[in-house]
Amino acid sequence: MTARLIGFPKELTYRNQKIRDSARDEDCLVRLPGACLFDPRATIWSHYRGGAGGKAGALKADDLAGAYACTACDAVYDGQRPPPAGMTYADVVLAWHEGHIRSIVRLHAKGVLK
């Protein structure tokens, strides 16, 4: 499977089942106030929505470009739900990016990434 990234050919999309599975029972690290469920049972691996992470059309971004997010925070980030009161979508994106950094650090601490 290939995708195009801003006009450049892209190699195979990076997939890592261990990364996706590692979200099970993790805390949400995006933590949108007024949206977050704060329930580890609802945490998933949320994929980045931009082309820089490998997103192309219906193809999800590479698994490295993700964050531990509860289903509610992910729905806001994906645009399926509106941002919480007092937040812009830019605030949501910033919170997602901060959650991404926290998630990469957590993946390394858990030994999923070396």
DSSP file (Angstrom, degrees, kcal/mol; ACC not computed):
  #  RESIDUE AA STRUCTURE BP1 BP2  ACC     N-H-->O    O-->H-N    N-H-->O    O-->H-N    TCO  KAPPA ALPHA  PHI   PSI    X-CA   Y-CA   Z-CA
    1    1 A M              0   0    0      0, 0.0    12,-0.5     0, 0.0     2,-0.3   0.000 360.0 360.0 360.0 134.8    0.0    0.0    0.0
    2    2 A T        -     0   0    0     10,-0.2     2,-0.3     2,-0.0     9,-0.1  -0.871 360.0-169.3-127.1 162.9    1.4    3.4   -0.9
    3    3 A A  E     -A   10   0A   0      7,-0.6     7,-1.8     8,-0.3     2,-0.5  -0.902  23.3-116.9-140.5 168.4    0.2    7.0   -0.2
    4    4 A R  E     -A    9   0A   0     -2,-0.3     2,-0.6     5,-0.2    53,-0.1  -0.944  19.7-160.8-113.7 135.9    1.2   10.4   -1.4
    5    5 A L  E >  S-A    8   0A   0      3,-2.7     3,-2.2    -2,-0.5    51,-0.1  -0.915  72.3 -37.2-120.1 103.6    2.6   12.9    1.0
    6    6 A I  T 3  S-     0   0    0     -2,-0.6    -1,-0.1     1,-0.3    50,-0.0   0.892 122.7 -46.1  48.7  47.6    2.4   16.5   -0.3
    7    7 A G  T 3  S+     0   0    0      1,-0.2    -1,-0.3     0, 0.0    -3,-0.0   0.382 117.8 110.0  82.4  -5.1    3.3   15.5   -3.8
    8    8 A F  E <  S-A    5   0A   0     -3,-2.2    -3,-2.7     1,-0.0    -1,-0.2  -0.843  76.0-109.0-102.8 139.4    6.1   13.2   -2.8
    9    9 A P  E     -A    4   0A   0      0, 0.0     2,-0.4     0, 0.0    -5,-0.2  -0.402  35.2-146.0 -64.2 143.2    5.8    9.4   -3.1
   10   10 A K  E     -A    3   0A   0     -7,-1.8    -7,-0.6     1,-0.1     3,-0.1  -0.902   5.5-129.7-114.8 139.1    5.6    7.7    0.3
   11   11 A E        -     0   0    0     -2,-0.4    -8,-0.3     1,-0.2     3,-0.1  -0.063  60.9 -48.2 -68.0-177.6    6.9    4.3    1.2
   12   12 A L  S    S-     0   0    0      1,-0.1    -1,-0.2   -10,-0.1   -10,-0.2  -0.233  70.6 -99.4 -54.6 141.3    4.7    1.8    2.9
   13   13 A T        -     0   0    0    -12,-0.5     2,-0.5    -3,-0.1    -1,-0.1  -0.435  39.5-115.1 -64.1 133.3    2.7    3.3    5.8
   14   14 A Y        +     0   0    0     -2,-0.1    49,-2.4    -3,-0.1     2,-0.4  -0.609  39.4 179.5 -75.8 120.6    4.4    2.4    9.1
   15   15 A R        +     0   0    0     -2,-0.5     2,-0.3    47,-0.2    47,-0.1  -0.969  11.4 177.1-122.6 139.7    2.2    0.1   11.2
   16   16 A N    >>  -     0   0    0     -2,-0.4     4,-1.7     1,-0.1     3,-0.7  -0.848  14.1-166.2-144.4 102.3    3.1   -1.3   14.6
   17   17 A Q  H 3> S+     0   0    0     -2,-0.3     4,-3.1     1,-0.2     5,-0.2   0.823  89.8  61.9 -58.9 -33.0    0.4   -3.3   16.4
   18   18 A K  H 3> S+     0   0    0      2,-0.2     4,-1.6     1,-0.2    -1,-0.2   0.886 103.7  49.4 -62.8 -38.2    2.4   -3.1   19.7
   19   19 A I  H <4 S+     0   0    0     -3,-0.7     4,-0.4     2,-0.2    -2,-0.2   0.962 114.4  43.8 -64.0 -50.5    1.9    0.7   19.6
   20   20 A R  H >< S+     0   0    0     -4,-1.7     3,-1.2     1,-0.2     4,-0.2   0.912 115.1  48.6 -62.8 -42.8   -1.8    0.5   19.0
   21   21 A D  H >< S+     0   0    0     -4,-3.1     3,-1.7     1,-0.2    -1,-0.2   0.790  97.7  71.1 -67.0 -27.2   -2.3   -2.3   21.5
   22   22 A S  T 3< S+     0   0    0     -4,-1.6    -1,-0.2     1,-0.3    -2,-0.2   0.652  81.9  73.4 -66.9 -13.2   -0.3   -0.4   24.2
   23   23 A A  T X   +     0   0    0     -3,-1.2     3,-2.2    -4,-0.4    -1,-0.3   0.722  68.5 114.1 -71.9 -19.8   -3.2    2.1   24.5
   24   24 A R  T <  S-     0   0    0     -3,-1.7    17,-0.1     1,-0.3     3,-0.1  -0.328  93.2  -4.6 -58.1 124.4   -5.3   -0.5   26.4
   25   25 A D  T 3  S+     0   0    0     15,-0.9    -1,-0.3    18,-0.2     2,-0.2   0.651 100.9 134.6  65.6  19.6   -5.8    0.7   30.0
   26   26 A E    <   -     0   0    0     -3,-2.2    17,-0.2    14,-0.5    -1,-0.2  -0.612  61.0-105.1 -88.7 156.9   -3.6    3.8   29.5
   27   27 A D        -     0   0    0     -2,-0.2     2,-0.3    -3,-0.1    -1,-0.1  -0.510  39.6-101.1 -73.1 149.5   -4.6    7.2   30.7
   28   28 A C        -     0   0    0     -2,-0.2    41,-0.2     1,-0.1    -1,-0.1  -0.600  34.5-170.4 -67.3 129.4   -5.8    9.7   28.1
   29   29 A L  S    S+     0   0    0     39,-2.5    73,-0.2    -2,-0.3    40,-0.2   0.350  77.8  65.4-107.6   4.1   -2.8   12.1   27.6
   30   30 A V  S    S-     0   0    0     38,-0.5    69,-0.1    69,-0.1    39,-0.1   0.852  75.9-176.3 -88.0 -43.8   -4.6   14.6   25.4
   31   31 A R        -     0   0    0      1,-0.2    38,-0.0    68,-0.1    65,-0.0   0.867   6.3-166.1  56.5  53.7   -6.8   15.6   28.4
   32   32 A L    >>  -     0   0    0      1,-0.1     4,-2.9     2,-0.1     3,-2.1  -0.596  25.0-121.3 -72.2 117.9   -9.2   18.2   26.8
   33   33 A P  T 34 S+     0   0    0      0, 0.0    -1,-0.1     0, 0.0    54,-0.1  -0.371  96.8  16.7 -60.7 132.3  -11.0   20.0   29.7
   34   34 A G  T 34 S+     0   0    0      2,-0.2    51,-0.1    50,-0.1    -2,-0.1   0.369 130.1  50.8  87.6  -5.9  -14.7   19.5   29.5
   35   35 A A  T <4 S+     0   0    0     -3,-2.1    38,-0.1    49,-0.1    37,-0.1   0.622  76.8 104.9-127.0 -36.6  -14.4   16.6   27.0
   36   36 A C     <  -     0   0    0     -4,-2.9    -2,-0.2     1,-0.1    33,-0.0  -0.188  52.0-156.1 -59.6 136.7  -12.0   14.0   28.5
   37   37 A L        -     0   0    0      2,-0.1    -1,-0.1     5,-0.1     6,-0.0   0.678  17.5-148.0 -83.5 -19.7  -13.5   10.9   30.0
   38   38 A F        +     0   0    0      1,-0.2     3,-0.1     2,-0.1    -2,-0.1   0.892  56.0 129.0  48.8  43.5  -10.5   10.3   32.3
   39   39 A D    >   -     0   0    0      1,-0.1     3,-2.6   -13,-0.1     4,-0.2  -0.933  52.8-156.7-131.1 106.5  -11.3    6.6   31.9
   40   40 A P  G >  S+     0   0    0      0, 0.0     3,-1.3     0, 0.0   -15,-0.9   0.752  93.3  66.7 -55.9 -24.1   -8.4    4.3   30.9
   41   41 A R  G 3  S+     0   0    0      1,-0.2   -14,-0.1   -16,-0.2    -3,-0.0   0.693 100.8  50.4 -69.5 -16.1  -11.0    1.8   29.5
   42   42 A A  G <  S+     0   0    0     -3,-2.6    29,-1.3   -16,-0.1     2,-0.3   0.311  84.0 118.9-102.5   7.5  -11.8    4.4   26.8
   43   43 A T  E <   +B   70   0B   0     -3,-1.3    27,-0.3   -17,-0.2     2,-0.2  -0.585  34.5 168.7 -83.4 135.2   -8.3    5.1   25.7
   44   44 A I  E     -B   69   0B   0     25,-3.1    25,-2.2    -2,-0.3     2,-0.9  -0.774  45.9 -93.1-128.9 173.6   -7.3    4.4   22.1
   45   45 A W  E     -B   68   0B   0     -2,-0.2     2,-0.5    23,-0.2    23,-0.2  -0.856  44.4-154.6 -91.9 106.5   -4.3    5.2   19.8
   46   46 A S  E     -B   67   0B   0     21,-3.2    21,-1.8    -2,-0.9     2,-0.3  -0.724   8.5-138.8 -87.2 122.9   -5.4    8.5   18.2
   47   47 A H  E     -B   66   0B   0     -2,-0.5    19,-0.2    19,-0.2    16,-0.1  -0.596  21.8-104.0 -87.2 143.3   -3.7    9.1   14.8
   48   48 A Y        -     0   0    0     17,-2.8    13,-0.6    14,-0.3    -1,-0.1  -0.287  21.8-145.7 -59.0 144.7   -2.5   12.5   13.6
   49   49 A R        +     0   0    0     11,-0.1     2,-0.2     6,-0.1    -1,-0.1   0.413  65.4  91.9 -97.5   1.0   -4.7   14.2   11.1
   50   50 A G  S > >S-     0   0    0      1,-0.1     5,-1.4     6,-0.0     3,-1.2  -0.598  79.1-120.3-102.3 160.4   -2.0   15.9    9.0
   51   51 A G  G > 5S+     0   0    0      1,-0.2     3,-2.1    -2,-0.2    -1,-0.1   0.776 105.4  71.2 -64.3 -29.2    0.0   15.0    6.0
   52   52 A A  G 3 5S+     0   0    0      1,-0.3    -1,-0.2     2,-0.1   -47,-0.0   0.755  98.2  51.2 -62.0 -22.7    3.3   15.3    7.8
   53   53 A G  G < 5S-     0   0    0     -3,-1.2     9,-3.1    12,-0.1    -1,-0.3   0.360 130.5 -92.3 -94.9   4.6    2.4   12.1    9.7
   54   54 A G  T < 5S+     0   0    0     -3,-2.1    -3,-0.2     1,-0.3     2,-0.2   0.450  73.2 151.6 101.2   0.8    1.6   10.2    6.6
   55   55 A K      < +     0   0    0     -5,-1.4    -1,-0.3     7,-0.1     2,-0.3  -0.463  12.9 167.0 -66.3 134.7   -2.2   10.9    6.4
   56   56 A A  B >   -C   59   0C   0      3,-1.7     3,-2.6    -2,-0.2     2,-0.1  -0.840  56.3 -53.7-153.3 111.5   -3.4   10.7    2.9
   57   57 A G  T 3  S-     0   0    0     -2,-0.3    -1,-0.1     1,-0.3   -54,-0.0  -0.379 125.2 -10.8  58.8-125.6   -7.0   10.6    1.9
   58   58 A A  T 3  S+     0   0    0     -2,-0.1     2,-0.5    -3,-0.1    -1,-0.3   0.472 113.5 106.2 -83.4  -2.1   -8.7    7.7    3.7
   59   59 A L  B <  S-C   56   0C   0     -3,-2.6    -3,-1.7     1,-0.1   -56,-0.0  -0.669  70.0-130.1 -83.2 126.1   -5.3    6.4    4.8
   60   60 A K        -     0   0    0     -2,-0.5     3,-0.1    -5,-0.2   -11,-0.1  -0.275  30.8 -94.6 -67.6 158.9   -4.5    7.0    8.5
   61   61 A A        -     0   0    0    -13,-0.6    -7,-0.3     1,-0.2    -1,-0.1  -0.191  56.4 -74.5 -65.0 164.8   -1.2    8.5    9.6
   62   62 A D    >   -     0   0    0     -9,-3.1     3,-1.2     1,-0.1   -14,-0.3  -0.220  44.3-113.6 -56.4 152.8    1.7    6.3   10.5
   63   63 A D  T 3  S+     0   0    0    -49,-2.4    -1,-0.1     1,-0.3   -48,-0.1   0.768 115.4  64.1 -65.4 -24.6    1.4    4.7   13.9
   64   64 A L  T 3  S+     0   0    0      1,-0.2     2,-1.4   -50,-0.2    -1,-0.3   0.788  91.8  69.3 -66.7 -24.5    4.4    6.7   15.2
   65   65 A A  S <  S+     0   0    0     -3,-1.2   -17,-2.8   -12,-0.3     2,-0.3  -0.615  87.2  91.9 -95.1  75.2    2.2    9.8   14.7
   66   66 A G  E     -B   47   0B   0     -2,-1.4     2,-0.3   -19,-0.2   -19,-0.2  -0.912  54.0-144.7-154.9 178.9   -0.3    9.2   17.4
   67   67 A A  E     -B   46   0B   0    -21,-1.8   -21,-3.2    -2,-0.3     2,-0.7  -0.993  32.3-102.8-151.1 150.5   -1.3    9.8   21.0
   68   68 A Y  E     +B   45   0B   0     31,-0.5   -39,-2.5    -2,-0.3   -38,-0.5  -0.696  57.3 161.5 -71.8 116.5   -3.1    8.1   23.8
   69   69 A A  E     -B   44   0B   0    -25,-2.2   -25,-3.1    -2,-0.7   -43,-0.1  -0.997  40.1-119.5-140.5 142.8   -6.5    9.7   23.8
   70   70 A C  E  >  -B   43   0B   0     -2,-0.4     4,-2.6   -27,-0.3   -27,-0.2  -0.368  40.2-103.9 -72.1 163.7   -9.9    8.7   25.2
   71   71 A T  H  > S+     0   0    0    -29,-1.3     4,-1.8     1,-0.2    -1,-0.1   0.814 120.9  52.9 -62.3 -30.0  -12.6    8.3   22.6
   72   72 A A  H  > S+     0   0    0      2,-0.2     4,-1.8     1,-0.2    -1,-0.2   0.937 110.7  44.8 -71.8 -46.1  -14.2   11.7   23.6
   73   73 A C  H  > S+     0   0    0      1,-0.2     4,-2.5     2,-0.2    -2,-0.2   0.898 113.8  51.6 -63.3 -39.5  -10.9   13.6   23.1
   74   74 A D  H  X S+     0   0    0     -4,-2.6     4,-2.8     1,-0.2     6,-0.2   0.892 106.7  53.4 -64.0 -39.5  -10.3   11.8   19.8
   75   75 A A  H  <>S+     0   0    0     -4,-1.8     5,-2.2    -5,-0.2     6,-1.4   0.876 110.4  47.1 -64.4 -37.4  -13.8   12.7   18.6
   76   76 A V  H ><5S+     0   0    0     -4,-1.8     3,-1.0     4,-0.2    -2,-0.2   0.941 113.5  47.9 -67.3 -46.5  -13.1   16.4   19.3
   77   77 A Y  H 3<5S+     0   0    0     -4,-2.5    -2,-0.2     1,-0.3    -1,-0.2   0.887 111.6  50.3 -61.2 -39.9   -9.7   16.2   17.5
   78   78 A D  T 3<5S-     0   0    0     -4,-2.8    -1,-0.3    -5,-0.2    -2,-0.2   0.563 116.6-114.7 -75.6  -8.5  -11.2   14.4   14.5
   79   79 A G  T < 5S+     0   0    0     -3,-1.0    -3,-0.2    -4,-0.5    -2,-0.1   0.574  85.6 117.9  86.5   9.4  -14.0   17.0   14.2
   80   80 A Q  S   <S+     0   0    0     -5,-2.2    -4,-0.2    -6,-0.2    -5,-0.1   0.715  81.3  31.4 -79.8 -21.0  -16.8   14.6   15.1
   81   81 A R  S    S-     0   0    0     -6,-1.4    -2,-0.2    -7,-0.1    -1,-0.1  -0.955  94.1-105.3-131.2 151.9  -17.6   16.7   18.2
   82   82 A P        -     0   0    0      0, 0.0     3,-0.1     0, 0.0    -5,-0.1  -0.367  45.9 -91.0 -73.1 156.5  -17.2   20.5   18.8
   83   83 A P        -     0   0    0      0, 0.0     3,-0.1     0, 0.0     6,-0.1  -0.308  54.2 -92.2 -59.8 150.6  -14.4   21.8   20.9
   84   84 A P    >   -     0   0    0      0, 0.0     3,-2.2     0, 0.0   -50,-0.1  -0.206  60.3 -71.6 -60.1 158.0  -15.3   22.2   24.6
   85   85 A A  T 3  S+     0   0    0      1,-0.3     3,-0.1   -51,-0.1     0, 0.0  -0.229 123.1  19.8 -52.5 133.8  -16.6   25.6   25.7
   86   86 A G  T 3  S+     0   0    0      1,-0.2     2,-0.4    -3,-0.1    -1,-0.3   0.411 104.8 103.6  86.0  -2.2  -13.8   28.2   25.8
   87   87 A M    <   -     0   0    0     -3,-2.2    -1,-0.2    -4,-0.1     2,-0.2  -0.903  55.8-151.1-114.7 142.3  -11.6   26.2   23.4
   88   88 A T     >  -     0   0    0     -2,-0.4     4,-1.7    -3,-0.1     3,-0.1  -0.563  36.0-106.1 -94.7 169.5  -10.8   26.8   19.7
   89   89 A Y  H  > S+     0   0    0      1,-0.2     4,-2.5     2,-0.2     5,-0.2   0.863 123.4  59.5 -64.3 -32.5   -9.9   24.0   17.4
   90   90 A A  H  > S+     0   0    0      1,-0.2     4,-2.2     2,-0.2    -1,-0.2   0.889 103.6  51.1 -61.1 -38.3   -6.3   25.4   17.5
   91   91 A D  H  > S+     0   0    0      2,-0.2     4,-2.4     1,-0.2    -1,-0.2   0.893 109.2  51.0 -63.2 -39.6   -6.4   24.8   21.3
   92   92 A V  H  X S+     0   0    0     -4,-1.7     4,-2.4     2,-0.2    -2,-0.2   0.922 109.5  49.4 -63.7 -45.0   -7.5   21.2   20.6
   93   93 A V  H  X S+     0   0    0     -4,-2.5     4,-2.5     2,-0.2    -2,-0.2   0.910 110.8  50.3 -62.2 -42.8   -4.7   20.6   18.1
   94   94 A L  H  X S+     0   0    0     -4,-2.2     4,-2.3     1,-0.2    -1,-0.2   0.924 110.9  48.9 -61.4 -44.4   -2.1   22.0   20.6
   95   95 A A  H  X S+     0   0    0     -4,-2.4     4,-2.3     1,-0.2    -2,-0.2   0.891 110.6  51.4 -62.7 -38.8   -3.5   19.7   23.3
   96   96 A W  H  X S+     0   0    0     -4,-2.4     4,-2.2     2,-0.2    -2,-0.2   0.928 109.6  49.6 -64.1 -43.5   -3.3   16.8   21.0
   97   97 A H  H  X S+     0   0    0     -4,-2.5     4,-2.1     2,-0.2    -2,-0.2   0.893 110.6  49.4 -63.6 -39.7    0.3   17.6   20.1
   98   98 A E  H  X S+     0   0    0     -4,-2.3     4,-2.3     1,-0.2    -1,-0.2   0.903 111.0  50.6 -64.4 -39.5    1.3   17.8   23.8
   99   99 A G  H  X S+     0   0    0     -4,-2.3     4,-2.3     2,-0.2   -31,-0.5   0.851 106.5  56.0 -64.0 -34.7   -0.5   14.5   24.3
  100  100 A H  H  X S+     0   0    0     -4,-2.2     4,-2.4     2,-0.2    -2,-0.2   0.938 108.0  46.7 -61.9 -47.2    1.5   13.1   21.4
  101  101 A I  H  X S+     0   0    0     -4,-2.1     4,-2.2     1,-0.2    -2,-0.2   0.934 113.0  49.0 -62.4 -45.8    4.8   14.0   23.1
  102  102 A R  H  X S+     0   0    0     -4,-2.3     4,-2.1     1,-0.2    -1,-0.2   0.884 111.6  51.2 -59.6 -37.4    3.7   12.6   26.4
  103  103 A S  H  X S+     0   0    0     -4,-2.3     4,-3.0     2,-0.2    -2,-0.2   0.893 107.6  50.4 -68.6 -41.0    2.6    9.4   24.6
  104  104 A I  H  X S+     0   0    0     -4,-2.4     4,-2.1     2,-0.2    -1,-0.2   0.921 111.7  49.0 -62.8 -43.0    6.0    9.0   22.8
  105  105 A V  H  X S+     0   0    0     -4,-2.2     4,-2.3     1,-0.2    -2,-0.2   0.911 112.7  48.3 -61.5 -42.2    7.7    9.4   26.2
  106  106 A R  H  X S+     0   0    0     -4,-2.1     4,-2.2     2,-0.2     6,-0.2   0.906 108.4  53.6 -65.4 -42.6    5.3    6.8   27.7
  107  107 A L  H  <>S+     0   0    0     -4,-3.0     5,-2.0     1,-0.2     6,-1.3   0.896 110.8  46.9 -59.3 -40.0    5.9    4.3   24.8
  108  108 A H  H ><5S+     0   0    0     -4,-2.1     3,-1.2     4,-0.2    -1,-0.2   0.922 110.7  51.5 -67.3 -43.7    9.7    4.6   25.4
  109  109 A A  H 3<5S+     0   0    0     -4,-2.3    -2,-0.2     1,-0.3    -1,-0.2   0.846 110.0  50.2 -62.7 -33.4    9.3    4.1   29.2
  110  110 A K  T 3<5S-     0   0    0     -4,-2.2    -1,-0.3    -5,-0.1    -2,-0.2   0.556 115.8-116.9 -81.1  -7.4    7.1    1.0   28.5
  111  111 A G  T < 5S+     0   0    0     -3,-1.2    -3,-0.2    -4,-0.4    -2,-0.1   0.558  84.1 118.7  83.4   8.3    9.8   -0.4   26.2
  112  112 A V  S   <S+     0   0    0     -5,-2.0     2,-0.4    -6,-0.2    -4,-0.2   0.887  80.6  37.1 -72.0 -38.8    7.5   -0.3   23.2
  113  113 A L              0   0    0     -6,-1.3    -2,-0.3    -9,-0.1    -1,-0.2  -0.929 360.0 360.0-111.2 138.3    9.9    2.1   21.4
  114  114 A K              0   0    0     -2,-0.4    -1,-0.1    -3,-0.1    -6,-0.0   0.388 360.0 360.0-114.2 360.0   13.6    1.7   21.9
